[in-house]
């Protein structure tokens, strides 16, 4: 994805927004999501509003206290799960490097990358 198109997703702390969005998608309410995330309700609502603004589509319809996802929200949720899976893969790859002795970590950091030297 080109940088200009990515900019909208990188501006406003996207990961907390996606975490709040995922919690509301799974739990169906801002109240339950805020409890599960140990956040205040206005914080979760703010994350949802900023995320909706960033992607440019409404994500939920309110029906009393229940939040009903729109079609764009369901598509975004699929992408959110892929982002979370990528971070999980990254954590799995980094775990052995964190668990090594300081000497092993330094050796790994000093090894040339597959992309060659930066100059």
N, C-alpha and C positions, 0 to 999 in steps of 0.2 A: 504494500500500500504506500502511495507516495506521501511525503511529509506533510504537504498542504492538507491532504484529506485526513491525516492522523491528528493534526493539531487540535481539532475539536474534542478529541478523546483524551488529550494529554493536558488540557488546560486546568481543570478544576478538581484535582484529586479523584480521579476516576475509580480507583480501587475501593475506597470507602463507599462510594455511590453504588458500585456493583454489588458490594456485600449487603448493603441495605436493600437494594432491589431484589437480590436473590432471596433474602429473608422474607420479604413481603410476598414474593411469588410462591414460596414454599408454605408460608403460614397464613396467607390471605388477609392479614391486617397489619396496619402500622403499629398498633399497640403490641401485638404478639412479637412482631419483628424487633421493636425497640427493647422489649424485655429480653429476648434471646440474644441481642447484640450488646446488652447493657448500655444502651444509649437512650437519651431523652427522645420522646416522640417528635418534638419539633426538629430534632437533628435528623431523624430518619426521613421525615417529610421533606426537609430541605434537600437531603441527598436525592430523593426521588424527583423533586422539582428541577434540580440542577441537571440530573441525568436526562430527564425529558427535554429540557432546553438544549442540551448538548446534541442529542440525537435528532431533535426536531420533530418529534411525534409524541402524542399523548400515550402514556404507558398503562394507565389504569382508569377504570370507571368506578366511581364510588356508589355503593348501594348501602346506605346506612353506615355501618362500621366495616363492612366487607369491601375489599378491593378486588375488582374483577379485571384481569389483564386483558389488554387489547391484543389484536393480532401482531402489531409491531413488538409488543412486550414479549410475546411468546418467542418471536424470532430473536429478539435481543437476549432472552434468557438462554437460548441455545448457545449463542455466542459467548455469553458470560460463563457458562459451564466449560466451554472450550478454553477460555482464558484461565479459569481456575485450574483446569487440568494441566495447562502449560506450566503454571507456577508450581503445581505439584511435581511435575516431571523435573523442573529446575531444582526444586528442593531435594529430590532424590539424587540428582547428579552432583549437587554440592555437598550433601551430607558426608560422603567419605572424605572429602577435602577438609571439612570442618573437624572431623573426628581424628584426623592424623596428627602427628606430633608437629610442633612448630617448624621443625626442620623440613618435614615432608611438605608442609604447606608452602614454605618459602621456595623449595625446589620446584613445586608445581607452578607457582606464580612466575618463576624465572624462566621456565621453559618457553621456547618460542611458540607463538600461536600458529595455527594452520594458515593464517592470513598473512604471515610474513611480518617483517619489521615495519613499524610506522615511521615514515620519514617525509 
